[in-house]
Amino acid sequence: MTPIYWDTVTRLRRLYAQAMDPVCRRFGLTANEMGVLLFLANNPQYTRAADIVSVRGIAKSHVSAAVSALEKRGWLAQEPDAGDRRSMKLTLLPDSREAVAAGQDLQRRFGSAVFEGFPRDEQEKAQLFLKKINENLDKIAKEQPFHG
């Protein structure tokens, strides 16, 4: 992989965080709290804190702190997962809707800015490439071929 790939990934993460910061401040949220809200809103197939840890790669302690803070605000509820009693199912509550909508709006606008000037077919190809990269990352995470 060329150095531009690594530089692009780093810049993308940094600029996204900078763009999201005013939205977080508007709602009095940390970046991790907003990340939890958006993860749950954008990925309804995932409902557990463990999903956020494994898919987003955020430390368990950070996810736990964010979930706890959001629960205290009444923006998130936890209930035992029927399929696994050791696990808690996370549900977004109505009071989180405004913050979630603002975060998703920023995500849409940021994504549009990143892909500005790309014809629609190239945007669709990029989505396919990113999907394949994510599948490869899932495989790497599961098999951990680079440890040891």
C-alpha positions as CSV (number, residue, x, y, z in Angstrom):
1,M,0.0,0.0,0.0
2,T,1.3,3.4,-0.9
3,P,2.1,6.1,1.8
4,I,-0.8,8.2,0.4
5,Y,-3.3,5.6,1.7
6,W,-2.1,5.8,5.2
7,D,-1.9,9.6,5.1
8,T,-5.4,9.8,3.7
9,V,-6.8,7.5,6.4
10,T,-5.2,9.7,9.1
11,R,-6.4,12.9,7.5
12,L,-9.9,11.6,7.1
13,R,-10.2,10.6,10.7
14,R,-8.7,13.9,11.9
15,L,-10.8,16.1,9.7
16,Y,-14.0,14.2,10.6
17,A,-13.3,14.6,14.3
18,Q,-12.7,18.3,13.8
19,A,-16.0,18.6,11.8
20,M,-17.9,16.7,14.4
21,D,-16.6,18.6,17.4
22,P,-19.0,21.6,17.1
23,V,-21.9,19.2,16.9
24,C,-20.7,17.4,20.1
25,R,-20.2,20.7,21.9
26,R,-23.7,21.8,20.9
27,F,-25.2,18.8,22.7
28,G,-22.6,18.6,25.5
29,L,-21.3,15.2,24.3
30,T,-17.9,13.7,24.1
31,A,-16.7,12.3,20.8
32,N,-17.1,8.8,22.1
33,E,-20.7,9.5,23.3
34,M,-21.6,10.9,19.8
35,G,-19.8,7.9,18.3
36,V,-22.0,5.5,20.3
37,L,-25.2,7.3,19.4
38,L,-24.3,7.4,15.7
39,F,-23.1,3.8,15.6
40,L,-26.4,2.5,17.1
41,A,-28.5,4.8,14.8
42,N,-26.5,3.9,11.6
43,N,-26.1,0.2,12.4
44,P,-29.4,-1.2,13.7
45,Q,-28.1,-4.8,13.3
46,Y,-25.7,-4.1,16.2
47,T,-27.3,-3.6,19.7
48,R,-24.6,-4.4,22.2
49,A,-21.6,-2.5,23.7
50,A,-19.4,-5.4,22.6
51,D,-20.4,-4.7,19.0
52,I,-19.2,-1.1,19.3
53,V,-15.9,-2.3,20.8
54,S,-15.3,-4.9,18.1
55,V,-16.6,-3.0,15.0
56,R,-15.4,0.5,15.9
57,G,-12.3,-0.5,17.7
58,I,-13.0,1.7,20.7
59,A,-11.6,0.6,24.1
60,K,-14.2,-1.2,26.2
61,S,-13.7,1.3,29.0
62,H,-14.5,4.2,26.7
63,V,-17.6,2.6,25.4
64,S,-18.7,1.7,28.9
65,A,-18.2,5.3,30.0
66,A,-20.1,6.7,27.0
67,V,-23.0,4.2,27.5
68,S,-23.2,5.1,31.2
69,A,-23.2,8.9,30.5
70,L,-25.9,8.5,27.8
71,E,-28.0,6.3,30.0
72,K,-27.8,9.0,32.8
73,R,-29.0,11.6,30.3
74,G,-32.0,9.4,29.3
75,W,-30.7,9.1,25.7
76,L,-29.9,5.4,25.9
77,A,-31.4,2.4,27.7
78,Q,-29.8,-0.9,28.6
79,E,-31.7,-4.2,29.0
80,P,-30.6,-7.8,29.3
81,D,-30.2,-9.4,25.9
82,A,-32.6,-12.2,25.5
83,G,-30.1,-14.2,23.5
84,D,-27.3,-13.7,25.9
85,R,-28.1,-12.9,29.5
86,R,-24.5,-11.8,30.2
87,S,-24.9,-9.1,27.5
88,M,-26.9,-5.9,27.6
89,K,-29.0,-4.7,24.6
90,L,-28.7,-0.9,23.9
91,T,-31.6,1.1,22.7
92,L,-31.6,4.7,21.6
93,L,-34.4,6.7,23.4
94,P,-36.4,9.6,21.9
95,D,-34.5,12.3,23.7
96,S,-31.4,11.4,21.7
97,R,-33.1,12.1,18.3
98,E,-32.0,15.7,17.9
99,A,-28.4,15.0,18.6
100,V,-28.5,11.9,16.4
101,A,-30.1,13.8,13.5
102,A,-27.4,16.6,13.8
103,G,-24.6,14.0,13.8
104,Q,-26.0,12.2,10.8
105,D,-26.5,15.5,9.0
106,L,-22.8,16.3,9.6
107,Q,-21.9,12.8,8.4
108,R,-23.8,13.3,5.2
109,R,-22.3,16.7,4.5
110,F,-18.8,15.5,5.3
111,G,-19.2,12.5,3.0
112,S,-20.5,14.7,0.2
113,A,-17.5,17.0,0.6
114,V,-15.1,14.1,0.6
115,F,-16.6,12.7,-2.6
116,E,-17.1,16.1,-4.3
117,G,-16.2,16.0,-8.0
118,F,-16.6,12.2,-8.2
119,P,-19.1,11.0,-10.8
120,R,-21.9,8.9,-9.3
121,D,-20.4,5.6,-10.7
122,E,-17.1,6.3,-9.1
123,Q,-18.8,7.0,-5.8
124,E,-20.6,3.7,-6.1
125,K,-17.3,1.9,-6.8
126,A,-15.7,3.6,-3.8
127,Q,-18.5,2.2,-1.7
128,L,-17.9,-1.3,-3.0
129,F,-14.2,-0.9,-2.3
130,L,-14.8,0.3,1.2
131,K,-17.2,-2.6,1.8
132,K,-14.6,-5.1,0.6
133,I,-12.0,-3.4,2.8
134,N,-14.3,-3.7,5.8
135,E,-14.8,-7.4,5.0
136,N,-11.1,-7.9,4.9
137,L,-10.7,-6.0,8.2
138,D,-13.3,-8.3,9.8
139,K,-11.3,-11.2,8.7
140,I,-8.1,-9.7,10.0
141,A,-9.7,-8.9,13.3
142,K,-11.1,-12.5,13.6
143,E,-7.9,-14.3,12.6
144,Q,-5.4,-11.8,14.0
145,P,-2.6,-12.9,11.5
146,F,-0.3,-10.1,12.5
147,H,0.0,-10.9,16.2
148,G,3.0,-12.9,17.3
